[in-house]
Amino acid sequence: MNGSVLRVAVVLAAMVSGVWHAQAADQAADEAADAVQPDISWKFFAATDHYSSGLTATDHSGYAEGRVTVDFDIWRVAVGAWTHGQDHDPTMEILAGVSPTYGDWTFDASIARDYSPTDKYQNEWIVDANVTRSLTPELEANVGASYTVIDHDVDYADLYASLTYTFENGAAVTGSTDWEPNYVGNGDHYVESYVNASIPVSERFTLSGEFGYDWYSSHNPDPVSYFYWNAGVTVDVTEGLDLDLRYHGNSLTGSDCATQTSSDCGDRVMATLTYSGSTSLGK
């Protein structure tokens, strides 16, 4: 009798042990799978123009850009490509970054390499570091700095900060400023300050706009300081596909425009088609 009980006890113990080990192995496998599941996101643009700080960068001709990002928990790797300038020189970028979060603080650091086979002045390294802090559920602040090392031109640093307030209805207002303390390597300062806002008016339509000012500490031989603005509507055409129609303008006159790198400072209406999406390889 005692031998039978002992044998049953041994069998039950073995079964319990086997089940426990199987569950532990499954849990470990699940945790391991969760830990290494990469998320992939992508975004592609096609536009009739490319505006930066209120000025066309493509002489009012087409522009295209694409980027794919792979996230591993706090780590990310991105590959991008776009057309640059009036000659549509292709430029490619490889970026690696990390974004750890501690409570209300999010830190981000990245290094990127840009390369153009047809425009050597686009070949550069970009190192960036910034921190984002949630001050309240609606208010978020960001400060950071970047340094760009250009293979065949003057290196430069950029300090930036922004403050974003998001309303309950999804509307948001952001104020930002960027400062380059040694613009084009001549010791002059360049500061860009701007405010942008977006308001969703329905499930498919969002109104947005921006007003900014580009300031140069010296106008000889630096460009003339000026105001710029834009306003437009973004339409959610279908899942992942958006169409943006936008008007751009600035305060530059004909003679002032000659001090800028842009060939034309006139107002313009442009269209941008964006396709974006994401997926997880663990699904």
WOQUI-V947828 format. One record per backbone hydrogen bond with DSSP energy under -0.5 kcal/mol. CO is the residue of the C=O (numbers start at 1). NH is the residue of the N-H. Records with the same first field share a line. If there is no record, write none. Layout:
CO=NH / NH
//
This chain:
1=5
2=6
3=7
4=8
5=9
6=10
7=11
8=12
9=13
10=14
11=15
12=16
13=17
14=18
15=19
16=20
17=21
18=22
19=23
20=24
21=25
22=26
23=27
24=28
25=29
26=30
27=31
28=32
29=33
30=34
31=35
32=36
33=37
34=37
36=38
38=281
39=71
40=279
41=69
42=277
43=67
44=275
45=65
46=273
47=63
50=57
52=55
55=52
58=61
63=47
64=83
65=45
66=81
67=43
68=79
69=41 / 71
70=77
71=39 / 73
72=75
74=99
75=72
76=97
77=70
78=95
79=68
80=93
81=66
82=91
84=89
85=88
89=84
91=82
92=115
93=80
94=113
95=78
96=111
97=76
98=109
100=107
102=105
104=134
105=102
106=132
108=130
109=98
110=128
111=96
112=126
113=94
114=124
115=92
119=122
120=123
122=124
123=151
124=114
125=149
126=112
127=147
128=110
129=145
130=108
131=143
132=106
133=135 / 141
138=166
139=135 / 136
140=164
141=133
142=162
143=131
144=160
145=129
146=158
147=127 / 149
148=150 / 156
149=125
150=153
156=148
158=146
159=179
160=144
161=177
162=142
163=175
164=140
165=173
167=170
171=167
172=198
173=165
174=196
175=163
176=194
177=161
178=192
179=159 / 181
180=183 / 190
182=185
183=186 / 188
188=183
189=217
190=180
191=215
192=178
193=213
194=176
195=211
196=174
197=209
198=172
199=207
204=236
205=201 / 202
206=234
207=199
208=232
209=197
210=230
211=195
212=228
213=193 / 215
214=226
215=191
226=214
227=251
228=212
229=249
230=210
231=247
232=208
233=245
234=206
235=237 / 243
238=241
240=242 / 276
241=237 / 238
242=274
243=235
244=272
245=233
246=270
247=231
248=268
249=229
253=257
254=258
256=259
257=260
264=56
268=248
270=246
271=48
272=244 / 274
273=46
274=242
275=44
277=42
279=40
280=283
//
